[in-house]
């Protein structure tokens, strides 16, 4: 029998990812046992380009700052969701494309399920040019 103890919810701050975040927590509440729901944001900012815009800070220093800001935004974004007894965790990774980083993270941290929004920020254009993150993550999962 399958158990779903660890649920990954990638979040890009769109309304679709808010729906996925709410659904991921609601699903965890319905499953038996204690579930951990991890909200993940992928910072896709090119650190070398951003470094020149932000006072020439080093890539590592800027990546840390970008992750800190994204984590605060992530925690605020899902603050209205009542976790019940479930454990909520937050994480941020830097890199692109987002679909690859999400899949790598899921594999590295041994998730049982990925709950992802059907579309994200700028999804219409990305589907035409790159294919959707959701579709690519779905293929992996």
ZAVEXDO-351925 format. One record per residue: x, y, z of N, C-alpha, C in turn. Coordinates in pm, 1 decimal. Example, Ala and Ser with C-alpha at 12.3 -4.5 7.8 and 13.67 -1.06 7.14 Angstrom:
<rs>
+----------+----------+----------+----------+----------+----------+----------+----------+----------+
!   n_east !  n_north !     n_up !  ca_east ! ca_north !    ca_up !   c_east !  c_north !     c_up !
+----------+----------+----------+----------+----------+----------+----------+----------+----------+
!   1319.0 !   -569.0 !    780.0 !   1230.0 !   -450.0 !    780.0 !   1320.0 !   -330.0 !    780.0 !
!   1285.0 !   -225.0 !    708.0 !   1367.0 !   -106.0 !    714.0 !   1290.0 !      3.0 !    787.0 !
+----------+----------+----------+----------+----------+----------+----------+----------+----------+
</rs>
This chain:
<rs>
+----------+----------+----------+----------+----------+----------+----------+----------+----------+
!   n_east !  n_north !     n_up !  ca_east ! ca_north !    ca_up !   c_east !  c_north !     c_up !
+----------+----------+----------+----------+----------+----------+----------+----------+----------+
!     83.4 !   -117.5 !      0.0 !      0.0 !      0.0 !      0.0 !     88.6 !    124.8 !      0.0 !
!     48.4 !    221.8 !    -80.5 !    122.8 !    346.9 !    -88.0 !     91.5 !    434.2 !     31.5 !
!    194.5 !    498.4 !     81.6 !    172.8 !    601.7 !    182.4 !    226.8 !    731.9 !    126.2 !
!    163.6 !    838.2 !    162.4 !    203.2 !    970.3 !    116.1 !    237.8 !   1054.3 !    238.3 !
!    361.0 !   1038.5 !    285.6 !    403.5 !   1108.6 !    406.2 !    465.9 !   1243.8 !    375.5 !
!    522.6 !   1256.7 !    256.2 !    591.3 !   1381.1 !    218.4 !    534.0 !   1432.9 !     87.7 !
!    478.3 !   1553.0 !     94.1 !    414.6 !   1614.6 !    -21.9 !    490.1 !   1742.4 !    -56.7 !
!    530.4 !   1753.2 !   -182.4 !    600.5 !   1871.9 !   -231.1 !    502.3 !   1959.8 !   -307.6 !
!    501.0 !   2088.8 !   -273.7 !    414.9 !   2184.6 !   -342.9 !    502.2 !   2299.0 !   -395.3 !
!    540.2 !   2293.9 !   -524.0 !    615.6 !   2405.2 !   -581.7 !    525.8 !   2528.4 !   -593.3 !
!    579.4 !   2645.1 !   -557.6 !    501.4 !   2768.0 !   -554.3 !    574.0 !   2876.5 !   -633.6 !
!    502.3 !   2940.0 !   -726.7 !    559.4 !   3052.8 !   -801.3 !    484.4 !   3183.2 !   -773.9 !
!    401.0 !   3181.9 !   -670.0 !    325.0 !   3298.1 !   -623.6 !    208.6 !   3336.2 !   -715.1 !
!    172.7 !   3249.3 !   -807.0 !     56.5 !   3274.4 !   -891.7 !    -69.4 !   3225.1 !   -819.8 !
!   -184.5 !   3260.5 !   -872.1 !   -309.9 !   3211.9 !   -812.3 !   -321.2 !   3060.1 !   -827.7 !
!   -260.2 !   3006.4 !   -932.3 !   -264.8 !   2862.1 !   -952.6 !   -183.1 !   2789.9 !   -845.4 !
!    -70.2 !   2848.5 !   -808.7 !      9.9 !   2782.2 !   -704.9 !    -53.4 !   2800.4 !   -567.4 !
!   -130.2 !   2906.7 !   -547.4 !   -204.3 !   2920.9 !   -421.0 !   -309.6 !   2810.8 !   -411.5 !
!   -378.1 !   2784.4 !   -522.8 !   -477.5 !   2676.0 !   -523.5 !   -408.7 !   2542.5 !   -495.0 !
!   -291.7 !   2520.6 !   -554.3 !   -218.0 !   2395.5 !   -530.6 !   -173.1 !   2386.6 !   -384.8 !
!   -129.1 !   2499.0 !   -328.2 !    -85.8 !   2500.5 !   -187.8 !   -201.5 !   2463.3 !    -95.7 !
!   -316.8 !   2522.7 !   -119.8 !   -435.7 !   2491.9 !    -38.5 !   -475.8 !   2346.1 !    -54.8 !
!   -471.9 !   2298.4 !   -179.1 !   -509.8 !   2159.8 !   -205.4 !   -410.2 !   2062.5 !   -142.0 !
!   -281.2 !   2094.3 !   -149.9 !   -179.2 !   2006.5 !    -90.9 !   -199.2 !   1988.8 !     58.3 !
!   -230.4 !   2097.7 !    128.2 !   -254.2 !   2089.7 !    272.4 !   -384.7 !   2016.6 !    300.8 !
!   -489.3 !   2045.4 !    224.6 !   -617.9 !   1976.8 !    243.9 !   -602.3 !   1826.4 !    220.6 !
!   -526.2 !   1790.7 !    120.2 !   -501.3 !   1649.1 !     91.6 !   -424.4 !   1584.0 !    206.4 !
!   -324.7 !   1652.8 !    258.1 !   -247.0 !   1599.7 !    371.0 !   -335.8 !   1576.1 !    492.3 !
!   -431.4 !   1664.1 !    514.7 !   -522.2 !   1649.4 !    628.6 !   -609.4 !   1524.4 !    614.7 !
!   -641.0 !   1486.0 !    490.4 !   -728.6 !   1370.6 !    467.4 !   -654.4 !   1237.7 !    472.1 !
!   -524.6 !   1240.4 !    454.8 !   -446.6 !   1117.3 !    455.0 !   -418.0 !   1073.8 !    598.3 !
!   -411.7 !    944.4 !    619.1 !   -383.9 !    892.3 !    753.6 !   -237.9 !    915.5 !    788.8 !
!   -212.3 !    934.8 !    915.8 !    -76.0 !    954.8 !    963.0 !    -38.2 !   1101.3 !    960.0 !
!     86.1 !   1127.6 !    990.2 !    129.9 !   1267.3 !    988.7 !    203.0 !   1294.7 !    858.4 !
!    161.4 !   1397.8 !    791.6 !    220.4 !   1435.1 !    664.7 !    305.2 !   1560.3 !    681.7 !
!    407.4 !   1568.4 !    598.5 !    487.7 !   1688.9 !    588.9 !    461.8 !   1747.8 !    451.5 !
!    424.5 !   1874.5 !    448.6 !    402.9 !   1945.9 !    323.6 !    514.3 !   2048.1 !    311.4 !
!    589.8 !   2037.7 !    203.4 !    700.0 !   2129.7 !    181.0 !    664.6 !   2221.1 !     64.4 !
!    664.6 !   2350.4 !     91.3 !    642.0 !   2450.0 !    -12.4 !    778.6 !   2491.6 !    -66.2 !
!    795.5 !   2482.4 !   -197.1 !    923.9 !   2510.5 !   -260.5 !    908.4 !   2622.5 !   -362.4 !
!    999.5 !   2718.0 !   -357.5 !   1005.4 !   2822.1 !   -459.6 !   1139.3 !   2810.7 !   -530.0 !
!   1135.8 !   2822.5 !   -662.2 !   1257.7 !   2818.9 !   -741.1 !   1286.9 !   2961.2 !   -787.9 !
!   1398.2 !   3016.6 !   -740.4 !   1442.2 !   3149.1 !   -783.7 !   1515.8 !   3130.5 !   -915.2 !
!   1464.0 !   3189.7 !  -1021.1 !   1523.2 !   3172.5 !  -1153.3 !   1605.9 !   3293.3 !  -1195.6 !
!   1620.3 !   3388.5 !  -1105.5 !   1699.9 !   3508.5 !  -1134.3 !   1842.3 !   3467.2 !  -1168.5 !
!   1895.1 !   3519.6 !  -1276.4 !   2034.0 !   3493.9 !  -1313.4 !   2122.6 !   3571.2 !  -1216.0 !
!   2190.3 !   3500.6 !  -1129.2 !   2266.9 !   3562.6 !  -1021.1 !   2377.2 !   3652.4 !  -1076.3 !
!   2442.8 !   3613.2 !  -1183.4 !   2551.0 !   3697.2 !  -1236.9 !   2496.4 !   3828.0 !  -1292.7 !
!   2379.6 !   3823.8 !  -1356.6 !   2317.4 !   3945.9 !  -1408.0 !   2266.9 !   4031.1 !  -1291.9 !
!   2201.8 !   3968.3 !  -1195.7 !   2148.8 !   4041.3 !  -1080.6 !   2260.9 !   4103.8 !   -999.0 !
!   2376.8 !   4041.4 !   -995.4 !   2489.1 !   4093.7 !   -918.2 !   2529.3 !   4231.9 !   -968.5 !
!   2527.0 !   4251.5 !  -1097.7 !   2563.8 !   4382.2 !  -1152.0 !   2459.2 !   4488.1 !  -1119.0 !
!   2334.7 !   4447.7 !  -1104.5 !   2228.0 !   4542.4 !  -1070.5 !   2225.1 !   4573.1 !   -921.6 !
!   2277.5 !   4485.3 !   -838.3 !   2269.0 !   4500.9 !   -693.4 !   2405.6 !   4528.0 !   -630.7 !
!   2474.0 !   4627.5 !   -682.8 !   2596.9 !   4674.0 !   -618.8 !   2715.6 !   4581.4 !   -633.6 !
!   2714.7 !   4493.5 !   -731.2 !   2829.2 !   4408.3 !   -756.6 !   2859.8 !   4306.8 !   -648.3 !
!   2759.7 !   4269.3 !   -567.8 !   2784.4 !   4167.6 !   -464.3 !   2821.7 !   4035.7 !   -529.1 !
!   2890.3 !   3952.2 !   -454.1 !   2932.3 !   3822.8 !   -507.4 !   2809.9 !   3736.5 !   -538.9 !
!   2829.5 !   3641.6 !   -627.2 !   2720.6 !   3553.1 !   -666.2 !   2661.6 !   3476.6 !   -549.3 !
!   2749.3 !   3425.6 !   -461.5 !   2700.8 !   3349.6 !   -345.9 !   2623.6 !   3438.2 !   -249.6 !
!   2675.0 !   3557.9 !   -226.8 !   2608.2 !   3651.0 !   -135.5 !   2471.7 !   3690.9 !   -190.8 !
!   2467.8 !   3719.3 !   -319.0 !   2341.3 !   3757.8 !   -381.4 !   2243.0 !   3641.6 !   -383.5 !
!   2290.7 !   3521.3 !   -411.5 !   2202.6 !   3403.3 !   -410.0 !   2141.2 !   3384.9 !   -272.2 !
!   2221.5 !   3404.7 !   -166.3 !   2169.3 !   3395.5 !    -29.1 !   2060.1 !   3499.1 !     -5.2 !
!   2083.8 !   3620.9 !    -51.6 !   1986.0 !   3728.6 !    -33.2 !   1856.9 !   3699.9 !   -111.0 !
!   1871.0 !   3655.3 !   -235.1 !   1753.4 !   3621.8 !   -316.2 !   1673.0 !   3509.5 !   -250.4 !
!   1741.9 !   3408.9 !   -196.5 !   1674.2 !   3298.3 !   -129.1 !   1603.3 !   3346.8 !     -3.0 !
!   1667.3 !   3436.6 !     72.1 !   1606.5 !   3489.0 !    194.0 !   1478.0 !   3564.2 !    162.1 !
!   1483.0 !   3650.6 !     62.3 !   1365.5 !   3728.8 !     22.8 !   1255.2 !   3635.2 !    -27.1 !
!   1291.2 !   3536.8 !   -108.4 !   1191.8 !   3443.7 !   -161.5 !   1129.0 !   3360.8 !    -49.5 !
!   1208.0 !   3320.1 !     47.9 !   1154.3 !   3241.4 !    160.6 !   1054.1 !   3323.5 !    241.0 !
!   1087.0 !   3450.4 !    267.3 !    993.6 !   3537.0 !    339.8 !    863.9 !   3554.4 !    260.9 !
!    878.4 !   3574.0 !    131.1 !    760.1 !   3588.8 !     45.0 !    678.1 !   3459.4 !     44.2 !
!    746.5 !   3346.2 !     41.6 !    680.7 !   3215.8 !     42.4 !    602.4 !   3194.7 !    171.0 !
!    663.7 !   3224.8 !    285.0 !    595.3 !   3208.7 !    413.8 !    473.6 !   3300.1 !    423.9 !
!    485.9 !   3421.9 !    372.9 !    373.3 !   3515.4 !    372.6 !    263.4 !   3466.0 !    278.7 !
!    303.7 !   3413.7 !    163.8 !    209.8 !   3367.3 !     61.6 !    115.9 !   3259.2 !    114.6 !
!    168.5 !   3167.0 !    194.8 !     86.5 !   3055.8 !    243.7 !     41.6 !   3075.1 !    388.6 !
!     60.8 !   3195.2 !    442.0 !     28.1 !   3220.5 !    582.6 !   -119.2 !   3197.2 !    615.0 !
!   -207.7 !   3217.1 !    520.6 !   -350.6 !   3201.6 !    546.0 !   -399.3 !   3057.4 !    544.5 !
!   -313.4 !   2964.1 !    512.0 !   -353.0 !   2823.4 !    505.2 !   -337.0 !   2761.1 !    643.2 !
!   -443.5 !   2701.8 !    694.1 !   -440.2 !   2636.2 !    824.7 !   -385.3 !   2494.6 !    806.7 !
!   -267.7 !   2465.1 !    861.9 !   -208.2 !   2333.7 !    840.6 !   -269.0 !   2222.4 !    924.0 !
!   -349.7 !   2255.7 !   1023.3 !   -400.2 !   2150.8 !   1111.6 !   -283.7 !   2085.8 !   1183.2 !
!   -279.4 !   1953.9 !   1182.0 !   -171.8 !   1879.7 !   1248.6 !    -51.7 !   1857.4 !   1157.2 !
!    -66.1 !   1891.0 !   1031.3 !     40.4 !   1864.5 !    935.6 !    158.8 !   1956.9 !    959.8 !
!    275.3 !   1910.9 !    920.2 !    397.9 !   1987.2 !    935.3 !    421.9 !   2062.2 !    804.8 !
!    436.0 !   2193.2 !    814.0 !    466.4 !   2273.8 !    697.0 !    613.0 !   2314.2 !    701.1 !
!    678.5 !   2299.7 !    587.2 !    817.4 !   2342.2 !    574.1 !    828.5 !   2429.7 !    450.1 !
!    932.2 !   2511.3 !    447.0 !    953.3 !   2603.0 !    335.9 !   1096.9 !   2591.2 !    289.6 !
!   1115.8 !   2594.6 !    157.2 !   1251.4 !   2591.0 !    105.8 !   1256.8 !   2668.4 !    -24.8 !
!   1375.3 !   2715.7 !    -56.4 !   1398.9 !   2791.3 !   -179.0 !   1526.7 !   2739.3 !   -241.8 !
!   1523.6 !   2718.5 !   -372.8 !   1642.8 !   2679.8 !   -446.6 !   1661.6 !   2779.7 !   -560.6 !
!   1784.4 !   2791.4 !   -606.7 !   1816.8 !   2882.1 !   -715.6 !   1853.9 !   2799.0 !   -836.7 !
!   1804.6 !   2837.4 !   -952.8 !   1842.2 !   2769.1 !  -1075.8 !   1732.1 !   2769.4 !  -1178.3 !
!   1766.7 !   2723.2 !  -1291.8 !   1669.8 !   2711.1 !  -1398.3 !   1707.2 !   2595.2 !  -1487.7 !
!   1615.7 !   2542.8 !  -1559.3 !   1473.0 !   2573.1 !  -1560.3 !   1405.6 !   2522.7 !  -1432.4 !
!   1296.1 !   2587.1 !  -1394.5 !   1227.3 !   2548.9 !  -1270.4 !   1188.1 !   2401.2 !  -1266.7 !
!   1143.6 !   2348.3 !  -1378.8 !   1099.0 !   2208.4 !  -1379.5 !   1211.6 !   2114.1 !  -1339.4 !
!   1332.6 !   2139.0 !  -1387.4 !   1445.1 !   2053.1 !  -1351.2 !   1480.0 !   2065.9 !  -1203.1 !
!   1479.1 !   2188.8 !  -1153.3 !   1511.2 !   2209.4 !  -1011.8 !   1406.5 !   2143.7 !   -922.6 !
!   1278.7 !   2152.3 !   -961.0 !   1171.3 !   2088.4 !   -884.2 !   1191.2 !   1937.1 !   -883.7 !
!   1218.9 !   1879.5 !   -998.5 !   1236.9 !   1734.5 !  -1008.1 !   1360.3 !   1688.0 !   -931.1 !
!   1469.4 !   1763.0 !   -940.8 !   1590.1 !   1728.7 !   -864.8 !   1561.4 !   1733.2 !   -714.7 !
!   1492.1 !   1837.2 !   -672.3 !   1460.0 !   1853.7 !   -530.6 !   1372.2 !   1738.3 !   -482.8 !
!   1272.9 !   1703.4 !   -563.5 !   1182.4 !   1592.9 !   -526.7 !   1259.5 !   1462.2 !   -510.7 !
!   1351.5 !   1436.6 !   -600.8 !   1430.1 !   1313.3 !   -593.6 !   1525.1 !   1315.1 !   -474.3 !
!   1593.1 !   1428.2 !   -453.4 !   1690.6 !   1438.9 !   -344.3 !   1626.7 !   1424.2 !   -206.9 !
!   1501.8 !   1469.6 !   -193.9 !   1436.3 !   1471.1 !    -63.3 !   1327.8 !   1364.1 !    -48.6 !
!   1320.8 !   1273.1 !   -143.3 !   1236.0 !   1154.4 !   -132.5 !   1087.8 !   1186.5 !   -106.5 !
!   1028.0 !   1265.3 !   -195.7 !    885.9 !   1299.1 !   -182.3 !    799.5 !   1187.9 !   -238.4 !
!    682.6 !   1172.3 !   -178.5 !    586.3 !   1072.1 !   -223.0 !    490.4 !   1127.9 !   -327.3 !
!    472.1 !   1259.0 !   -325.7 !    374.3 !   1320.7 !   -413.6 !    415.5 !   1465.2 !   -440.9 !
!    383.3 !   1511.6 !   -562.5 !    402.5 !   1650.9 !   -598.5 !    265.8 !   1707.1 !   -634.0 !
!    228.3 !   1817.1 !   -568.4 !    103.0 !   1886.3 !   -600.2 !    144.1 !   2019.9 !   -659.6 !
!    111.4 !   2039.3 !   -787.0 !    156.7 !   2158.6 !   -857.7 !     40.1 !   2221.9 !   -931.9 !
!     40.3 !   2355.0 !   -938.2 !    -65.5 !   2427.5 !  -1008.3 !    -65.6 !   2395.2 !  -1156.9 !
!   -181.1 !   2412.4 !  -1218.5 !   -195.0 !   2378.3 !  -1360.3 !   -125.2 !   2478.8 !  -1450.4 !
!    -99.6 !   2597.2 !  -1400.7 !    -29.8 !   2701.0 !  -1476.6 !     34.5 !   2793.9 !  -1376.3 !
!    121.3 !   2878.9 !  -1425.4 !    187.8 !   2972.2 !  -1334.3 !    197.5 !   3110.0 !  -1395.0 !
!    283.6 !   3191.0 !  -1337.5 !    304.3 !   3325.9 !  -1387.8 !    355.4 !   3320.3 !  -1531.4 !
!    290.2 !   3392.8 !  -1619.3 !    333.9 !   3398.3 !  -1758.8 !    321.5 !   3266.5 !  -1830.8 !
!    230.6 !   3182.5 !  -1789.6 !    222.0 !   3045.9 !  -1841.5 !    189.5 !   3041.5 !  -1989.7 !
!    106.3 !   3129.9 !  -2038.6 !     65.7 !   3125.1 !  -2179.0 !    187.2 !   3140.1 !  -2270.5 !
!    271.5 !   3236.5 !  -2243.9 !    390.4 !   3257.1 !  -2325.9 !    488.0 !   3141.3 !  -2310.7 !
!    511.1 !   3095.5 !  -2189.0 !    605.8 !   2985.7 !  -2167.6 !    560.9 !   2858.9 !  -2237.9 !
!    430.4 !   2831.9 !  -2240.1 !    382.9 !   2711.2 !  -2307.7 !    418.7 !   2715.1 !  -2455.6 !
!    406.6 !   2833.2 !  -2516.0 !    438.0 !   2845.1 !  -2657.4 !    586.8 !   2829.7 !  -2683.5 !
!    669.9 !   2883.0 !  -2595.1 !    812.3 !   2885.8 !  -2619.2 !    884.1 !   2765.7 !  -2559.6 !
!    859.1 !   2734.7 !  -2432.6 !    937.3 !   2633.8 !  -2362.3 !    860.3 !   2510.2 !  -2321.7 !
!    728.6 !   2513.9 !  -2323.8 !    651.2 !   2407.0 !  -2263.3 !    632.0 !   2438.9 !  -2117.4 !
!    525.7 !   2392.3 !  -2059.8 !    494.9 !   2434.1 !  -1923.2 !    575.1 !   2355.1 !  -1819.1 !
!    607.9 !   2423.7 !  -1711.4 !    675.7 !   2360.1 !  -1598.6 !    591.4 !   2244.9 !  -1546.2 !
!    461.4 !   2268.3 !  -1535.3 !    371.6 !   2165.0 !  -1484.7 !    379.2 !   2038.9 !  -1570.2 !
!    376.0 !   2056.1 !  -1699.8 !    380.9 !   1940.5 !  -1790.5 !    513.0 !   1865.8 !  -1775.3 !
!    623.1 !   1939.9 !  -1764.7 !    754.3 !   1875.8 !  -1752.3 !    768.6 !   1804.0 !  -1618.6 !
!    718.7 !   1864.2 !  -1512.0 !    723.5 !   1798.1 !  -1380.8 !    634.5 !   1674.0 !  -1384.3 !
!    517.9 !   1684.4 !  -1446.9 !    427.2 !   1569.8 !  -1459.3 !    492.3 !   1453.3 !  -1531.9 !
!    567.4 !   1481.6 !  -1635.5 !    638.1 !   1375.2 !  -1707.4 !    737.9 !   1306.5 !  -1616.1 !
!    807.7 !   1386.4 !  -1535.8 !    905.7 !   1329.1 !  -1444.0 !    836.3 !   1242.7 !  -1338.1 !
!    730.4 !   1299.0 !  -1280.2 !    663.6 !   1230.0 !  -1169.3 !    601.8 !   1100.9 !  -1216.8 !
+----------+----------+----------+----------+----------+----------+----------+----------+----------+
</rs>
